[in-house]
Amino acid sequence: MNNFARALSKLSQVGITMVVTIGMCFFIGKWIDKKLGTDIIFLSIFTILGIGAAFRNLYVLVMLDFKKEEKKEEKQRELLGHKKIEK
């Protein structure tokens, strides 16, 4: 897979993950407010939780991709005969 397709895949994965997470929390909060007869208390709380969860998922996806790239670079260095760099 070329770099453009890989980047497009990651971008769509991030976008879909964020929209679904925030949307689910929004509608759960709206549903609870409707059931309890409150204004927008739970809608606000769950929307904020959804935004936090979406950014947490974004962080996890980025870190997994970063670690995958590090392993790939380390493997290339080993193939070229370079020593492992200790941190």
Order of alpha helices (4+ residues) and beta strands (2+ residues): alpha-alpha
